[in-house]
Amino acid sequence: MRYQLFGAALMAVSAVAHAEIQTQEIPYTAADGTKMVGYYAYDDAIEGQRPGVVVVHEWWGLNDYAKSRARDLAGLGYSALAIDMYGEGKNTEHPKDAMSFMKAALADTDAAKARFNAGVDLLKQQQQTNGAKLAAVGYCFGGKVVLDMARQGVPLEGVVSFHGALATETRAAPGSVKARVLVEHGSADSMVSAEDVAALSAEMVKAGADYQFVNLPGAKHGFTNPGADKFQDKGVDVAYNKAADERSWNDMQRFLDETFDSNRP
């Protein structure tokens, strides 16, 4: 009996040792014919399907930071896909290029929604994904995207915006927001006005949304990104804030657990 227990223990240790986050880039095509690139991550130690989470990148595009967040979410037990809103996986470190990419992606509301939905469809196609349990998280530009998708009633269970733009051309109508909404905002974010914060809160209340807003003291735009500080020399008022990053990530974990009722799959 002793040897059987020892053997079972060795097998368990071996399984843990070989378990790891699996990643792959997956090409896909948006409804307008644009070639996109998704970055998919999941934990192969988990058997069967699990909730899926879409990750939407900052205005820099689908870069290493967005991909790292997909891996982080996979580490929490989710099926995670960092999607491409610009096309061909392009990204930049130049603010002027980022602004140009972002404006082009947001110029057509229907096209932006179609690109987002193409990413959601790709995530649902992965065998590890429980397509009935889906959420989205977004950073900066991506925070605006996931909020806009919630405003437009895209069928997600929850969305989380990290230092996202709050202004929109597609305000929520009463009853239109089906997803639970969490907004993690830096109190020192110079890119988002107090008026935008107030307008969002009023909009969510009027829409009857399940809405939470967290104001993180002293945090600037980009507070979750450890690489944000390097952009200060390029005239962008962003900064990493470790305390805000960790608190907002913990908030997100609790939010997703509640959203998915802590039952996986």
Residue, then its C-alpha position, 0 to 999 in steps of 0.5 A: m500500500r505504501y508503494q502504491l501511495f508513493g507511486a501515485a504521489l510521484m505521478a501527481v508531481s510529474a503531472v504538475a511538473h509538466a503542466e504549463i501555459q500553452t500559447q499560440e498565434i492564430p490567424y483569423t479574418a474580420a468581416d471586412g476581410t482584414k487579416m488579424v492575428g490572435y494570441y491564445a493561451y491556456d493552462d494544459a493542467i486543466e482538463g475540459q472547458r473553462p470560461g473564456v476571456v478576450v483581452v483587448h490591447e492598449w493603443w500601442g496594438l497587439n504587443d508583448y504586454a497584451k500577450s502577457r495578460a493573456r498568459d496571466l489569465a490562462g494562469l488563473g484558469y481561463s481560456a484567454l485570447a488577446i485579439d487584434m483590433y488593428g489588423e496583421g498584429k501591428n503595433t508601435e511604440h510611437p504615439k503618433d502612429a498609435m493615435s493613427f491606428m486607434k482613430a482608424a480602428l474606431a472610425d466605423t462603429d460597426a466595423a469595430k464591433a465586427r472586429f471584436n466579435a471576430g475575436v470572440d468567435l475565434l475564442k469560442q472555437q478553441q476546444q478549451t473554451n466554454g462558449a457559454k461563459l465569456a468575458a472581456v478585459g481591455y487596457c487603455f484603448g482596449g478598455k474603451v472597446v470592451l465598454d463600448m461592446a457592453r454598451q451595445g449589448v454584445p453577449l458577454e457575462g462581464v467586462v473589465s476596463f483598466h485605465g480605459a477611455l470612458a467617452t463614447e459615441t454609442r451611449a448605453a440605452p436603458g436595458s442595453v447593457k447585458a454584461r456586468v461592468l467593472v471599471e478600474h480607473g486611476s485618480a491621476d489619469s490626465m487623459v480622462s476628465a472628471e466630466d467623463v467619469a461622471a458621465l459614465s456613472a450617470e450613463m450606467v445608472k440610467a441604463g440599469a447596468d450592474y456597474q462598479f467603478v474603482n478609483l485608484p489613488g494617485a494612479k496615472h494612465g497606463f498604471t497596469n503596464p510595467g513598461a509604461d514609464k518609458f513612454q514619458d520621454k515621448g510626451v505621454d503622461v503614463a506611469y506604472n503603479k505597482a499598488a494600483d496594478e496589483r489591486s486592480w488585478n485582484d479586483m478583476q479576479r474577484f469580479l470574474d469569480e463572481t461573474f462566473d459564479s465560481n463554478r468552472p466550467 
